[in-house]
Amino acid sequence: MAAWIKCTNMFDDVIYLNIAEAIMITPLATGLSRVTFRQVEKDFVDVKESPADLIAAAKTASLP
């Protein structure tokens, strides 16, 4: 099941992530969060939202 959430990348662009495909959310020293996906080992995106905000958004996106 897809759980698309709206995020902001490091260039201030709005992007949408299928957070259901993520395997790890890591806070970075730069203040960004790295979302890593399961398909490819080096498939990740850095976003401005905190890990807590991403998890909260994922819970909301998963609701029917």
PDBQT receptor file of N, H, CA, C and O in Angstrom, charges set to zero:
ATOM      1  N   MET A   1       0.836  -1.175   0.000  1.00  0.00    +0.000 N 
ATOM      2  CA  MET A   1       0.000   0.000   0.000  1.00  0.00    +0.000 C 
ATOM      3  C   MET A   1       0.885   1.244   0.000  1.00  0.00    +0.000 C 
ATOM      4  O   MET A   1       1.864   1.310   0.744  1.00  0.00    +0.000 OA
ATOM      5  N   ALA A   2       0.552   2.207  -0.812  1.00  0.00    +0.000 N 
ATOM      6  H   ALA A   2      -0.243   2.154  -1.417  1.00  0.00    +0.000 HD
ATOM      7  CA  ALA A   2       1.305   3.457  -0.899  1.00  0.00    +0.000 C 
ATOM      8  C   ALA A   2       0.859   4.425   0.183  1.00  0.00    +0.000 C 
ATOM      9  O   ALA A   2      -0.320   4.490   0.529  1.00  0.00    +0.000 OA
ATOM     10  N   ALA A   3       1.804   5.168   0.705  1.00  0.00    +0.000 N 
ATOM     11  H   ALA A   3       2.762   5.116   0.424  1.00  0.00    +0.000 HD
ATOM     12  CA  ALA A   3       1.527   6.212   1.688  1.00  0.00    +0.000 C 
ATOM     13  C   ALA A   3       2.338   7.434   1.280  1.00  0.00    +0.000 C 
ATOM     14  O   ALA A   3       3.447   7.641   1.774  1.00  0.00    +0.000 OA
ATOM     15  N   TRP A   4       1.791   8.238   0.386  1.00  0.00    +0.000 N 
ATOM     16  H   TRP A   4       0.891   8.070  -0.015  1.00  0.00    +0.000 HD
ATOM     17  CA  TRP A   4       2.500   9.387  -0.156  1.00  0.00    +0.000 C 
ATOM     18  C   TRP A   4       2.424  10.550   0.817  1.00  0.00    +0.000 C 
ATOM     19  O   TRP A   4       1.344  10.907   1.286  1.00  0.00    +0.000 OA
ATOM     20  N   ILE A   5       3.579  11.142   1.119  1.00  0.00    +0.000 N 
ATOM     21  H   ILE A   5       4.457  10.852   0.738  1.00  0.00    +0.000 HD
ATOM     22  CA  ILE A   5       3.612  12.307   1.997  1.00  0.00    +0.000 C 
ATOM     23  C   ILE A   5       4.354  13.444   1.296  1.00  0.00    +0.000 C 
ATOM     24  O   ILE A   5       5.270  13.224   0.504  1.00  0.00    +0.000 OA
ATOM     25  N   LYS A   6       3.931  14.654   1.612  1.00  0.00    +0.000 N 
ATOM     26  H   LYS A   6       3.186  14.833   2.256  1.00  0.00    +0.000 HD
ATOM     27  CA  LYS A   6       4.518  15.859   1.030  1.00  0.00    +0.000 C 
ATOM     28  C   LYS A   6       5.714  16.290   1.872  1.00  0.00    +0.000 C 
ATOM     29  O   LYS A   6       5.606  16.398   3.093  1.00  0.00    +0.000 OA
ATOM     30  N   CYS A   7       6.848  16.536   1.230  1.00  0.00    +0.000 N 
ATOM     31  H   CYS A   7       6.936  16.449   0.238  1.00  0.00    +0.000 HD
ATOM     32  CA  CYS A   7       8.078  16.940   1.913  1.00  0.00    +0.000 C 
ATOM     33  C   CYS A   7       8.718  18.095   1.158  1.00  0.00    +0.000 C 
ATOM     34  O   CYS A   7       8.287  18.472   0.068  1.00  0.00    +0.000 OA
ATOM     35  N   THR A   8       9.763  18.644   1.773  1.00  0.00    +0.000 N 
ATOM     36  H   THR A   8      10.113  18.337   2.658  1.00  0.00    +0.000 HD
ATOM     37  CA  THR A   8      10.557  19.701   1.143  1.00  0.00    +0.000 C 
ATOM     38  C   THR A   8      11.999  19.233   1.077  1.00  0.00    +0.000 C 
ATOM     39  O   THR A   8      12.585  18.860   2.093  1.00  0.00    +0.000 OA
ATOM     40  N   ASN A   9      12.575  19.253  -0.126  1.00  0.00    +0.000 N 
ATOM     41  H   ASN A   9      12.099  19.556  -0.952  1.00  0.00    +0.000 HD
ATOM     42  CA  ASN A   9      13.967  18.817  -0.238  1.00  0.00    +0.000 C 
ATOM     43  C   ASN A   9      14.913  19.959   0.134  1.00  0.00    +0.000 C 
ATOM     44  O   ASN A   9      14.459  21.055   0.460  1.00  0.00    +0.000 OA
ATOM     45  N   MET A  10      16.200  19.716   0.088  1.00  0.00    +0.000 N 
ATOM     46  H   MET A  10      16.569  18.825  -0.177  1.00  0.00    +0.000 HD
ATOM     47  CA  MET A  10      17.186  20.701   0.527  1.00  0.00    +0.000 C 
ATOM     48  C   MET A  10      17.246  21.934  -0.372  1.00  0.00    +0.000 C 
ATOM     49  O   MET A  10      17.875  22.930  -0.013  1.00  0.00    +0.000 OA
ATOM     50  N   PHE A  11      16.602  21.876  -1.531  1.00  0.00    +0.000 N 
ATOM     51  H   PHE A  11      16.091  21.066  -1.822  1.00  0.00    +0.000 HD
ATOM     52  CA  PHE A  11      16.561  23.008  -2.453  1.00  0.00    +0.000 C 
ATOM     53  C   PHE A  11      15.235  23.766  -2.359  1.00  0.00    +0.000 C 
ATOM     54  O   PHE A  11      14.932  24.612  -3.201  1.00  0.00    +0.000 OA
ATOM     55  N   ASP A  12      14.448  23.452  -1.322  1.00  0.00    +0.000 N 
ATOM     56  H   ASP A  12      14.694  22.765  -0.638  1.00  0.00    +0.000 HD
ATOM     57  CA  ASP A  12      13.129  24.054  -1.082  1.00  0.00    +0.000 C 
ATOM     58  C   ASP A  12      12.087  23.668  -2.121  1.00  0.00    +0.000 C 
ATOM     59  O   ASP A  12      11.087  24.370  -2.277  1.00  0.00    +0.000 OA
ATOM     60  N   ASP A  13      12.299  22.566  -2.835  1.00  0.00    +0.000 N 
ATOM     61  H   ASP A  13      13.110  21.996  -2.708  1.00  0.00    +0.000 HD
ATOM     62  CA  ASP A  13      11.302  22.049  -3.766  1.00  0.00    +0.000 C 
ATOM     63  C   ASP A  13      10.346  21.136  -3.010  1.00  0.00    +0.000 C 
ATOM     64  O   ASP A  13      10.762  20.402  -2.114  1.00  0.00    +0.000 OA
ATOM     65  N   VAL A  14       9.073  21.180  -3.369  1.00  0.00    +0.000 N 
ATOM     66  H   VAL A  14       8.735  21.776  -4.097  1.00  0.00    +0.000 HD
ATOM     67  CA  VAL A  14       8.098  20.260  -2.793  1.00  0.00    +0.000 C 
ATOM     68  C   VAL A  14       8.211  18.941  -3.535  1.00  0.00    +0.000 C 
ATOM     69  O   VAL A  14       8.187  18.903  -4.765  1.00  0.00    +0.000 OA
ATOM     70  N   ILE A  15       8.334  17.862  -2.779  1.00  0.00    +0.000 N 
ATOM     71  H   ILE A  15       8.354  17.892  -1.780  1.00  0.00    +0.000 HD
ATOM     72  CA  ILE A  15       8.394  16.524  -3.360  1.00  0.00    +0.000 C 
ATOM     73  C   ILE A  15       7.432  15.626  -2.603  1.00  0.00    +0.000 C 
ATOM     74  O   ILE A  15       7.036  15.940  -1.481  1.00  0.00    +0.000 OA
ATOM     75  N   TYR A  16       7.061  14.522  -3.209  1.00  0.00    +0.000 N 
ATOM     76  H   TYR A  16       7.383  14.267  -4.121  1.00  0.00    +0.000 HD
ATOM     77  CA  TYR A  16       6.189  13.539  -2.570  1.00  0.00    +0.000 C 
ATOM     78  C   TYR A  16       6.939  12.219  -2.480  1.00  0.00    +0.000 C 
ATOM     79  O   TYR A  16       7.512  11.743  -3.460  1.00  0.00    +0.000 OA
ATOM     80  N   LEU A  17       6.923  11.641  -1.290  1.00  0.00    +0.000 N 
ATOM     81  H   LEU A  17       6.457  12.028  -0.494  1.00  0.00    +0.000 HD
ATOM     82  CA  LEU A  17       7.601  10.366  -1.054  1.00  0.00    +0.000 C 
ATOM     83  C   LEU A  17       6.589   9.296  -0.705  1.00  0.00    +0.000 C 
ATOM     84  O   LEU A  17       5.636   9.547   0.032  1.00  0.00    +0.000 OA
ATOM     85  N   ASN A  18       6.798   8.107  -1.234  1.00  0.00    +0.000 N 
ATOM     86  H   ASN A  18       7.572   7.903  -1.833  1.00  0.00    +0.000 HD
ATOM     87  CA  ASN A  18       6.012   6.957  -0.813  1.00  0.00    +0.000 C 
ATOM     88  C   ASN A  18       6.723   6.382   0.415  1.00  0.00    +0.000 C 
ATOM     89  O   ASN A  18       7.586   5.511   0.307  1.00  0.00    +0.000 OA
ATOM     90  N   ILE A  19       6.341   6.884   1.558  1.00  0.00    +0.000 N 
ATOM     91  H   ILE A  19       5.640   7.591   1.647  1.00  0.00    +0.000 HD
ATOM     92  CA  ILE A  19       7.018   6.539   2.803  1.00  0.00    +0.000 C 
ATOM     93  C   ILE A  19       6.849   5.053   3.147  1.00  0.00    +0.000 C 
ATOM     94  O   ILE A  19       7.613   4.518   3.950  1.00  0.00    +0.000 OA
ATOM     95  N   ALA A  20       5.873   4.396   2.558  1.00  0.00    +0.000 N 
ATOM     96  H   ALA A  20       5.252   4.831   1.906  1.00  0.00    +0.000 HD
ATOM     97  CA  ALA A  20       5.675   2.961   2.788  1.00  0.00    +0.000 C 
ATOM     98  C   ALA A  20       6.832   2.142   2.236  1.00  0.00    +0.000 C 
ATOM     99  O   ALA A  20       7.039   1.003   2.656  1.00  0.00    +0.000 OA
ATOM    100  N   GLU A  21       7.590   2.708   1.299  1.00  0.00    +0.000 N 
ATOM    101  H   GLU A  21       7.422   3.633   0.958  1.00  0.00    +0.000 HD
ATOM    102  CA  GLU A  21       8.735   2.017   0.708  1.00  0.00    +0.000 C 
ATOM    103  C   GLU A  21      10.047   2.328   1.432  1.00  0.00    +0.000 C 
ATOM    104  O   GLU A  21      11.089   1.770   1.088  1.00  0.00    +0.000 OA
ATOM    105  N   ALA A  22      10.002   3.210   2.428  1.00  0.00    +0.000 N 
ATOM    106  H   ALA A  22       9.155   3.663   2.708  1.00  0.00    +0.000 HD
ATOM    107  CA  ALA A  22      11.222   3.585   3.152  1.00  0.00    +0.000 C 
ATOM    108  C   ALA A  22      11.622   2.494   4.134  1.00  0.00    +0.000 C 
ATOM    109  O   ALA A  22      10.773   1.843   4.742  1.00  0.00    +0.000 OA
ATOM    110  N   ILE A  23      12.924   2.308   4.277  1.00  0.00    +0.000 N 
ATOM    111  H   ILE A  23      13.614   2.837   3.782  1.00  0.00    +0.000 HD
ATOM    112  CA  ILE A  23      13.409   1.333   5.260  1.00  0.00    +0.000 C 
ATOM    113  C   ILE A  23      14.098   2.019   6.434  1.00  0.00    +0.000 C 
ATOM    114  O   ILE A  23      14.300   1.406   7.483  1.00  0.00    +0.000 OA
ATOM    115  N   MET A  24      14.464   3.314   6.258  1.00  0.00    +0.000 N 
ATOM    116  H   MET A  24      14.300   3.812   5.406  1.00  0.00    +0.000 HD
ATOM    117  CA  MET A  24      15.165   3.995   7.333  1.00  0.00    +0.000 C 
ATOM    118  C   MET A  24      14.972   5.506   7.186  1.00  0.00    +0.000 C 
ATOM    119  O   MET A  24      14.990   6.042   6.078  1.00  0.00    +0.000 OA
ATOM    120  N   ILE A  25      14.789   6.177   8.318  1.00  0.00    +0.000 N 
ATOM    121  H   ILE A  25      14.775   5.742   9.218  1.00  0.00    +0.000 HD
ATOM    122  CA  ILE A  25      14.768   7.634   8.371  1.00  0.00    +0.000 C 
ATOM    123  C   ILE A  25      15.835   8.040   9.375  1.00  0.00    +0.000 C 
ATOM    124  O   ILE A  25      15.764   7.667  10.546  1.00  0.00    +0.000 OA
ATOM    125  N   THR A  26      16.822   8.801   8.922  1.00  0.00    +0.000 N 
ATOM    126  H   THR A  26      16.880   9.104   7.971  1.00  0.00    +0.000 HD
ATOM    127  CA  THR A  26      17.972   9.140   9.743  1.00  0.00    +0.000 C 
ATOM    128  C   THR A  26      18.129  10.654   9.854  1.00  0.00    +0.000 C 
ATOM    129  O   THR A  26      18.148  11.341   8.833  1.00  0.00    +0.000 OA
ATOM    130  N   PRO A  27      18.243  11.191  11.077  1.00  0.00    +0.000 N 
ATOM    131  CA  PRO A  27      18.539  12.616  11.203  1.00  0.00    +0.000 C 
ATOM    132  C   PRO A  27      20.003  12.878  10.834  1.00  0.00    +0.000 C 
ATOM    133  O   PRO A  27      20.891  12.111  11.207  1.00  0.00    +0.000 OA
ATOM    134  N   LEU A  28      20.241  13.952  10.110  1.00  0.00    +0.000 N 
ATOM    135  H   LEU A  28      19.519  14.575   9.807  1.00  0.00    +0.000 HD
ATOM    136  CA  LEU A  28      21.597  14.310   9.700  1.00  0.00    +0.000 C 
ATOM    137  C   LEU A  28      22.081  15.520  10.500  1.00  0.00    +0.000 C 
ATOM    138  O   LEU A  28      21.268  16.292  11.008  1.00  0.00    +0.000 OA
ATOM    139  N   ALA A  29      23.386  15.684  10.611  1.00  0.00    +0.000 N 
ATOM    140  H   ALA A  29      24.046  15.057  10.198  1.00  0.00    +0.000 HD
ATOM    141  CA  ALA A  29      23.978  16.806  11.349  1.00  0.00    +0.000 C 
ATOM    142  C   ALA A  29      23.627  18.146  10.710  1.00  0.00    +0.000 C 
ATOM    143  O   ALA A  29      23.694  19.180  11.374  1.00  0.00    +0.000 OA
ATOM    144  N   THR A  30      23.256  18.140   9.443  1.00  0.00    +0.000 N 
ATOM    145  H   THR A  30      23.202  17.300   8.904  1.00  0.00    +0.000 HD
ATOM    146  CA  THR A  30      22.922  19.369   8.723  1.00  0.00    +0.000 C 
ATOM    147  C   THR A  30      21.531  19.888   9.071  1.00  0.00    +0.000 C 
ATOM    148  O   THR A  30      21.147  20.974   8.636  1.00  0.00    +0.000 OA
ATOM    149  N   GLY A  31      20.769  19.114   9.857  1.00  0.00    +0.000 N 
ATOM    150  H   GLY A  31      21.080  18.232  10.210  1.00  0.00    +0.000 HD
ATOM    151  CA  GLY A  31      19.396  19.484  10.179  1.00  0.00    +0.000 C 
ATOM    152  C   GLY A  31      18.385  18.849   9.248  1.00  0.00    +0.000 C 
ATOM    153  O   GLY A  31      17.178  18.992   9.445  1.00  0.00    +0.000 OA
ATOM    154  N   LEU A  32      18.868  18.150   8.236  1.00  0.00    +0.000 N 
ATOM    155  H   LEU A  32      19.848  18.034   8.076  1.00  0.00    +0.000 HD
ATOM    156  CA  LEU A  32      17.984  17.442   7.311  1.00  0.00    +0.000 C 
ATOM    157  C   LEU A  32      17.738  16.030   7.820  1.00  0.00    +0.000 C 
ATOM    158  O   LEU A  32      18.398  15.567   8.750  1.00  0.00    +0.000 OA
ATOM    159  N   SER A  33      16.786  15.357   7.201  1.00  0.00    +0.000 N 
ATOM    160  H   SER A  33      16.250  15.733   6.445  1.00  0.00    +0.000 HD
ATOM    161  CA  SER A  33      16.539  13.939   7.479  1.00  0.00    +0.000 C 
ATOM    162  C   SER A  33      16.765  13.166   6.191  1.00  0.00    +0.000 C 
ATOM    163  O   SER A  33      16.355  13.612   5.119  1.00  0.00    +0.000 OA
ATOM    164  N   ARG A  34      17.406  12.023   6.285  1.00  0.00    +0.000 N 
ATOM    165  H   ARG A  34      17.738  11.661   7.156  1.00  0.00    +0.000 HD
ATOM    166  CA  ARG A  34      17.650  11.159   5.119  1.00  0.00    +0.000 C 
ATOM    167  C   ARG A  34      16.652  10.007   5.152  1.00  0.00    +0.000 C 
ATOM    168  O   ARG A  34      16.580   9.251   6.121  1.00  0.00    +0.000 OA
ATOM    169  N   VAL A  35      15.884   9.890   4.070  1.00  0.00    +0.000 N 
ATOM    170  H   VAL A  35      15.943  10.503   3.282  1.00  0.00    +0.000 HD
ATOM    171  CA  VAL A  35      14.933   8.792   3.914  1.00  0.00    +0.000 C 
ATOM    172  C   VAL A  35      15.536   7.821   2.914  1.00  0.00    +0.000 C 
ATOM    173  O   VAL A  35      15.779   8.182   1.763  1.00  0.00    +0.000 OA
ATOM    174  N   THR A  36      15.779   6.586   3.349  1.00  0.00    +0.000 N 
ATOM    175  H   THR A  36      15.582   6.293   4.284  1.00  0.00    +0.000 HD
ATOM    176  CA  THR A  36      16.388   5.557   2.504  1.00  0.00    +0.000 C 
ATOM    177  C   THR A  36      15.309   4.558   2.103  1.00  0.00    +0.000 C 
ATOM    178  O   THR A  36      14.483   4.155   2.922  1.00  0.00    +0.000 OA
ATOM    179  N   PHE A  37      15.330   4.168   0.839  1.00  0.00    +0.000 N 
ATOM    180  H   PHE A  37      16.001   4.495   0.174  1.00  0.00    +0.000 HD
ATOM    181  CA  PHE A  37      14.323   3.260   0.300  1.00  0.00    +0.000 C 
ATOM    182  C   PHE A  37      14.906   1.876   0.057  1.00  0.00    +0.000 C 
ATOM    183  O   PHE A  37      16.122   1.714  -0.051  1.00  0.00    +0.000 OA
ATOM    184  N   ARG A  38      14.040   0.892  -0.026  1.00  0.00    +0.000 N 
ATOM    185  H   ARG A  38      13.053   1.024   0.063  1.00  0.00    +0.000 HD
ATOM    186  CA  ARG A  38      14.482  -0.495  -0.069  1.00  0.00    +0.000 C 
ATOM    187  C   ARG A  38      14.874  -1.025  -1.438  1.00  0.00    +0.000 C 
ATOM    188  O   ARG A  38      15.569  -2.039  -1.500  1.00  0.00    +0.000 OA
ATOM    189  N   GLN A  39      14.478  -0.407  -2.524  1.00  0.00    +0.000 N 
ATOM    190  H   GLN A  39      13.914   0.417  -2.473  1.00  0.00    +0.000 HD
ATOM    191  CA  GLN A  39      14.760  -0.974  -3.840  1.00  0.00    +0.000 C 
ATOM    192  C   GLN A  39      16.248  -1.013  -4.159  1.00  0.00    +0.000 C 
ATOM    193  O   GLN A  39      16.750  -2.017  -4.664  1.00  0.00    +0.000 OA
ATOM    194  N   VAL A  40      16.947   0.063  -3.870  1.00  0.00    +0.000 N 
ATOM    195  H   VAL A  40      16.539   0.879  -3.460  1.00  0.00    +0.000 HD
ATOM    196  CA  VAL A  40      18.359   0.170  -4.221  1.00  0.00    +0.000 C 
ATOM    197  C   VAL A  40      19.115   0.637  -2.989  1.00  0.00    +0.000 C 
ATOM    198  O   VAL A  40      18.640   1.505  -2.257  1.00  0.00    +0.000 OA
ATOM    199  N   GLU A  41      20.268   0.074  -2.764  1.00  0.00    +0.000 N 
ATOM    200  H   GLU A  41      20.654  -0.631  -3.359  1.00  0.00    +0.000 HD
ATOM    201  CA  GLU A  41      21.040   0.379  -1.561  1.00  0.00    +0.000 C 
ATOM    202  C   GLU A  41      21.313   1.873  -1.406  1.00  0.00    +0.000 C 
ATOM    203  O   GLU A  41      21.252   2.390  -0.291  1.00  0.00    +0.000 OA
ATOM    204  N   LYS A  42      21.609   2.566  -2.481  1.00  0.00    +0.000 N 
ATOM    205  H   LYS A  42      21.659   2.145  -3.387  1.00  0.00    +0.000 HD
ATOM    206  CA  LYS A  42      21.948   3.985  -2.394  1.00  0.00    +0.000 C 
ATOM    207  C   LYS A  42      20.805   4.884  -2.849  1.00  0.00    +0.000 C 
ATOM    208  O   LYS A  42      21.044   6.006  -3.295  1.00  0.00    +0.000 OA
ATOM    209  N   ASP A  43      19.576   4.411  -2.743  1.00  0.00    +0.000 N 
ATOM    210  H   ASP A  43      19.382   3.499  -2.381  1.00  0.00    +0.000 HD
ATOM    211  CA  ASP A  43      18.404   5.191  -3.126  1.00  0.00    +0.000 C 
ATOM    212  C   ASP A  43      17.893   5.925  -1.894  1.00  0.00    +0.000 C 
ATOM    213  O   ASP A  43      17.232   5.333  -1.041  1.00  0.00    +0.000 OA
ATOM    214  N   PHE A  44      18.203   7.222  -1.804  1.00  0.00    +0.000 N 
ATOM    215  H   PHE A  44      18.741   7.702  -2.497  1.00  0.00    +0.000 HD
ATOM    216  CA  PHE A  44      17.766   8.006  -0.659  1.00  0.00    +0.000 C 
ATOM    217  C   PHE A  44      17.474   9.436  -1.093  1.00  0.00    +0.000 C 
ATOM    218  O   PHE A  44      17.859   9.863  -2.182  1.00  0.00    +0.000 OA
ATOM    219  N   VAL A  45      16.785  10.164  -0.221  1.00  0.00    +0.000 N 
ATOM    220  H   VAL A  45      16.472   9.817   0.663  1.00  0.00    +0.000 HD
ATOM    221  CA  VAL A  45      16.521  11.575  -0.442  1.00  0.00    +0.000 C 
ATOM    222  C   VAL A  45      16.649  12.291   0.904  1.00  0.00    +0.000 C 
ATOM    223  O   VAL A  45      16.250  11.756   1.938  1.00  0.00    +0.000 OA
ATOM    224  N   ASP A  46      17.207  13.502   0.884  1.00  0.00    +0.000 N 
ATOM    225  H   ASP A  46      17.532  13.937   0.044  1.00  0.00    +0.000 HD
ATOM    226  CA  ASP A  46      17.331  14.309   2.085  1.00  0.00    +0.000 C 
ATOM    227  C   ASP A  46      16.223  15.354   2.086  1.00  0.00    +0.000 C 
ATOM    228  O   ASP A  46      16.027  16.056   1.093  1.00  0.00    +0.000 OA
ATOM    229  N   VAL A  47      15.503  15.460   3.191  1.00  0.00    +0.000 N 
ATOM    230  H   VAL A  47      15.662  14.890   3.997  1.00  0.00    +0.000 HD
ATOM    231  CA  VAL A  47      14.377  16.387   3.293  1.00  0.00    +0.000 C 
ATOM    232  C   VAL A  47      14.518  17.240   4.549  1.00  0.00    +0.000 C 
ATOM    233  O   VAL A  47      15.275  16.904   5.460  1.00  0.00    +0.000 OA
ATOM    234  N   LYS A  48      13.778  18.351   4.586  1.00  0.00    +0.000 N 
ATOM    235  H   LYS A  48      13.163  18.624   3.846  1.00  0.00    +0.000 HD
ATOM    236  CA  LYS A  48      13.866  19.282   5.701  1.00  0.00    +0.000 C 
ATOM    237  C   LYS A  48      13.035  18.870   6.907  1.00  0.00    +0.000 C 
ATOM    238  O   LYS A  48      13.281  19.353   8.012  1.00  0.00    +0.000 OA
ATOM    239  N   GLU A  49      12.063  17.995   6.722  1.00  0.00    +0.000 N 
ATOM    240  H   GLU A  49      11.863  17.603   5.824  1.00  0.00    +0.000 HD
ATOM    241  CA  GLU A  49      11.209  17.566   7.831  1.00  0.00    +0.000 C 
ATOM    242  C   GLU A  49      11.992  16.672   8.786  1.00  0.00    +0.000 C 
ATOM    243  O   GLU A  49      12.894  15.941   8.376  1.00  0.00    +0.000 OA
ATOM    244  N   SER A  50      11.634  16.742  10.058  1.00  0.00    +0.000 N 
ATOM    245  H   SER A  50      10.901  17.336  10.391  1.00  0.00    +0.000 HD
ATOM    246  CA  SER A  50      12.291  15.901  11.065  1.00  0.00    +0.000 C 
ATOM    247  C   SER A  50      11.781  14.468  10.947  1.00  0.00    +0.000 C 
ATOM    248  O   SER A  50      10.709  14.238  10.388  1.00  0.00    +0.000 OA
ATOM    249  N   PRO A  51      12.543  13.497  11.470  1.00  0.00    +0.000 N 
ATOM    250  CA  PRO A  51      12.058  12.120  11.472  1.00  0.00    +0.000 C 
ATOM    251  C   PRO A  51      10.693  11.987  12.170  1.00  0.00    +0.000 C 
ATOM    252  O   PRO A  51       9.835  11.235  11.708  1.00  0.00    +0.000 OA
ATOM    253  N   ALA A  52      10.494  12.705  13.265  1.00  0.00    +0.000 N 
ATOM    254  H   ALA A  52      11.191  13.317  13.640  1.00  0.00    +0.000 HD
ATOM    255  CA  ALA A  52       9.211  12.637  13.979  1.00  0.00    +0.000 C 
ATOM    256  C   ALA A  52       8.063  13.151  13.105  1.00  0.00    +0.000 C 
ATOM    257  O   ALA A  52       6.974  12.578  13.104  1.00  0.00    +0.000 OA
ATOM    258  N   ASP A  53       8.314  14.236  12.362  1.00  0.00    +0.000 N 
ATOM    259  H   ASP A  53       9.198  14.702  12.363  1.00  0.00    +0.000 HD
ATOM    260  CA  ASP A  53       7.287  14.780  11.465  1.00  0.00    +0.000 C 
ATOM    261  C   ASP A  53       6.981  13.809  10.326  1.00  0.00    +0.000 C 
ATOM    262  O   ASP A  53       5.827  13.662   9.926  1.00  0.00    +0.000 OA
ATOM    263  N   LEU A  54       8.009  13.152   9.806  1.00  0.00    +0.000 N 
ATOM    264  H   LEU A  54       8.947  13.272  10.131  1.00  0.00    +0.000 HD
ATOM    265  CA  LEU A  54       7.801  12.186   8.719  1.00  0.00    +0.000 C 
ATOM    266  C   LEU A  54       6.984  10.986   9.193  1.00  0.00    +0.000 C 
ATOM    267  O   LEU A  54       6.107  10.505   8.474  1.00  0.00    +0.000 OA
ATOM    268  N   ILE A  55       7.271  10.508  10.395  1.00  0.00    +0.000 N 
ATOM    269  H   ILE A  55       7.983  10.899  10.978  1.00  0.00    +0.000 HD
ATOM    270  CA  ILE A  55       6.529   9.366  10.937  1.00  0.00    +0.000 C 
ATOM    271  C   ILE A  55       5.082   9.755  11.202  1.00  0.00    +0.000 C 
ATOM    272  O   ILE A  55       4.173   8.976  10.917  1.00  0.00    +0.000 OA
ATOM    273  N   ALA A  56       4.855  10.939  11.739  1.00  0.00    +0.000 N 
ATOM    274  H   ALA A  56       5.594  11.572  11.971  1.00  0.00    +0.000 HD
ATOM    275  CA  ALA A  56       3.487  11.411  11.984  1.00  0.00    +0.000 C 
ATOM    276  C   ALA A  56       2.718  11.541  10.673  1.00  0.00    +0.000 C 
ATOM    277  O   ALA A  56       1.550  11.157  10.599  1.00  0.00    +0.000 OA
ATOM    278  N   ALA A  57       3.368  12.084   9.632  1.00  0.00    +0.000 N 
ATOM    279  H   ALA A  57       4.316  12.396   9.692  1.00  0.00    +0.000 HD
ATOM    280  CA  ALA A  57       2.728  12.208   8.328  1.00  0.00    +0.000 C 
ATOM    281  C   ALA A  57       2.419  10.838   7.733  1.00  0.00    +0.000 C 
ATOM    282  O   ALA A  57       1.382  10.658   7.094  1.00  0.00    +0.000 OA
ATOM    283  N   ALA A  58       3.308   9.877   7.939  1.00  0.00    +0.000 N 
ATOM    284  H   ALA A  58       4.150  10.023   8.459  1.00  0.00    +0.000 HD
ATOM    285  CA  ALA A  58       3.089   8.516   7.423  1.00  0.00    +0.000 C 
ATOM    286  C   ALA A  58       1.885   7.880   8.091  1.00  0.00    +0.000 C 
ATOM    287  O   ALA A  58       1.108   7.192   7.429  1.00  0.00    +0.000 OA
ATOM    288  N   LYS A  59       1.713   8.093   9.382  1.00  0.00    +0.000 N 
ATOM    289  H   LYS A  59       2.344   8.652   9.920  1.00  0.00    +0.000 HD
ATOM    290  CA  LYS A  59       0.548   7.540  10.076  1.00  0.00    +0.000 C 
ATOM    291  C   LYS A  59      -0.740   8.128   9.533  1.00  0.00    +0.000 C 
ATOM    292  O   LYS A  59      -1.725   7.410   9.363  1.00  0.00    +0.000 OA
ATOM    293  N   THR A  60      -0.745   9.415   9.262  1.00  0.00    +0.000 N 
ATOM    294  H   THR A  60       0.055   9.998   9.401  1.00  0.00    +0.000 HD
ATOM    295  CA  THR A  60      -1.920  10.069   8.702  1.00  0.00    +0.000 C 
ATOM    296  C   THR A  60      -2.187   9.606   7.280  1.00  0.00    +0.000 C 
ATOM    297  O   THR A  60      -3.341   9.387   6.911  1.00  0.00    +0.000 OA
ATOM    298  N   ALA A  61      -1.139   9.451   6.470  1.00  0.00    +0.000 N 
ATOM    299  H   ALA A  61      -0.201   9.629   6.769  1.00  0.00    +0.000 HD
ATOM    300  CA  ALA A  61      -1.285   9.031   5.074  1.00  0.00    +0.000 C 
ATOM    301  C   ALA A  61      -1.791   7.611   4.965  1.00  0.00    +0.000 C 
ATOM    302  O   ALA A  61      -2.392   7.250   3.953  1.00  0.00    +0.000 OA
ATOM    303  N   SER A  62      -1.563   6.790   5.985  1.00  0.00    +0.000 N 
ATOM    304  H   SER A  62      -1.075   7.082   6.807  1.00  0.00    +0.000 HD
ATOM    305  CA  SER A  62      -1.979   5.386   5.935  1.00  0.00    +0.000 C 
ATOM    306  C   SER A  62      -3.438   5.181   6.315  1.00  0.00    +0.000 C 
ATOM    307  O   SER A  62      -3.980   4.091   6.130  1.00  0.00    +0.000 OA
ATOM    308  N   LEU A  63      -4.074   6.210   6.840  1.00  0.00    +0.000 N 
ATOM    309  H   LEU A  63      -3.634   7.096   6.990  1.00  0.00    +0.000 HD
ATOM    310  CA  LEU A  63      -5.474   6.063   7.254  1.00  0.00    +0.000 C 
ATOM    311  C   LEU A  63      -6.369   5.913   6.027  1.00  0.00    +0.000 C 
ATOM    312  O   LEU A  63      -6.140   6.559   5.005  1.00  0.00    +0.000 OA
ATOM    313  N   PRO A  64      -7.385   5.065   6.130  1.00  0.00    +0.000 N 
ATOM    314  CA  PRO A  64      -8.293   4.880   4.979  1.00  0.00    +0.000 C 
ATOM    315  C   PRO A  64      -9.179   6.088   4.757  1.00  0.00    +0.000 C 
ATOM    316  O   PRO A  64      -9.995   6.094   3.835  1.00  0.00    +0.000 OA
TER     317      PRO A  64
